[in-house]
């Protein structure tokens, strides 16, 4: 470790850093206490970003499973009504579109609210940690995660389509 005293101005720090880095004495680039503080804050923000990604994937998995269970439950609860609609001549494809719309409206509403609240929480956390940081548009990874979650939701709803055909067949509709 080499300690070099300066008068603390940014010009003196840059001259000292340039002299040390150019001399070949050090194996790693010269750093100042301010550099270490910025690196520490950067590591904290990077750790929070990784934690947010992990939380997002866990939430997406739970939400996809919950959506599939809720959709299947809605189909089973309305087994008789959907069966009567089929007996009156409604094609299965129309029933599938109805179920998809019933799942899509709340899903998109919650997705938009979650994105808005996520930006609000991110802004509050970032400005609380350090006022010099600003919240900007997210990286493409964020939009890829949103797309992945929408694909998972679509897959969860699509997985319940087999229930529509089997529970709305003519033999499944009974009058009691």
N, C-alpha and C positions, 0 to 999 in steps of 0.2 A: 504494500500500500504506500502510495506516495501522496503526501499532503503538500499543497502549494498554496501559499497565501497571496491573496489579491486584495484590492481595495473594495471589492464587492460590486463594481459596476459591471454591466453586461459586456462592455467592450473588453475589460480586463479578463473576465471569465472566458470569453471567446478566444482571446490571445493565449491564455494559459491552456485551454483545452486543445487548441491547434498545436501549440508547442509540444504538449505531452503526446498527443496522438501521432504527430509527425516524427517524433524522436525514435519510436520503436522500443521505448523502454517498457511500456505497459502492454500486457497481453489483451486487455479489454479496454474499450474506449473510456476516456476520462469522464467522470460524472461529478456534478455538484450536488449539494444538499437539496436544492430546488428540483434537480433532475430526479433524485431519489424519491422526493415527495410526489412528483407527477407520476412516476412509475408505480408507486404504491397505490395512488388513486386509480390509475389505469388498470392495475391488477384487480382492484376491488370491483370496478365497473365490468371488467371482463368476467369475473367470477359471478356477478349478478346476472350477466347475460346468459352464461351457461346454465345457471340455476333456473332462469326463466324458460329456457328451451326445454330443460328436463321437465319442469312443471307443465309446460304446454303439451308435451307428448303424453304425459300421464293423464292430464285432463282430457285430451282428445280420445285416448283409449277408453276412459270411463264414460265419456259422453257418447261415443259410438255404441258401446254396449247398452247404455241406458236408452238411447234412441231406438235400437233394435227391439229391446224388451217392450218399450212403450208402444211402438208400432204394432208388434205382434199382439200385445194385450188389447189394443184398440180393434184389431181385426177380429179377435176371438170374442170380444164383448159385443160386437155388432154382427156376429155370425148370421143370425136370422135375418136381419135387415139387408145385409149384403146378399144373402142367398135369395131373398125375395126379389131383389133388383135383378139378379141373374135370371130368375124364373120369368121375369117380365121381358127378358130379351137384351139386357145390358151386357155388352161384351166384357171380358175380363180385363182387356186393355184400358177401358174407361175406369173400371174400379181401381186399377193400378195407378192411373193418373190422379184419381181422387185421393188415394192414400199418400201418394208422393206430395201432392200439394198440401195436404194436412200436416205432413212432417216438415215441409220446406218453409212455410210461413213462420212458425215459431223459431225454426233453426236460423233463418236469415236474420230475424229480429234480434235474437240473442247474440249472433255473431257480430252484428253491427254495434250493439251495445257493449259487447266485450272489447272490441277494438277501441272504441271511444274511451271506455274506462281504463283500458290498458295504457293508452297514451297519457291519460291524466295521471295515473299512478307513476308511470315512468318519468313524467315531467316533475312531479313532486319529489320523487326519490333523487333524481339527478340534480335538481336545484338545491335540495337539502344537503347533498354531499358536497357540492362545490358550485358556486354561482357562475363560474367561468364556463361550465359545460352547457350546451344547448341541446334540446331534443330536436332531431331532424327526421326526415323520412327514413323508415327502416330499410335495412339491407334486403336484397332479393330473397335471402333465406326466410325472412318473415313471411313474405308473400307465398313462398313455396310451402311453408308450414300451414298457412291458411288454405291453400289449394289441397294439400294432403288431408286436412281435416274435413273439407267439403267432400272429397272423394270417399273418405271413410264414412261420412254420413250417408252419402249416396249408396255405398255398399251395404250399410246397415239397413236402409229402407229396402233395397233390392233383395236382401236376404229374406225378407218377410213376404215376398211376392208368392212364394210357393204356398203359403198359408191361404192366400186369397183363392187360388184355384181349388185347393182341397176342401176348404171350409165353405165354399159357396156353390159346390156342385149340387145338382138336383136331389141327389140322395142324402145330402147333408142337411137340407132344409126340411124341417119337420114342423108340423103344427101340433101343438099339445093342448 
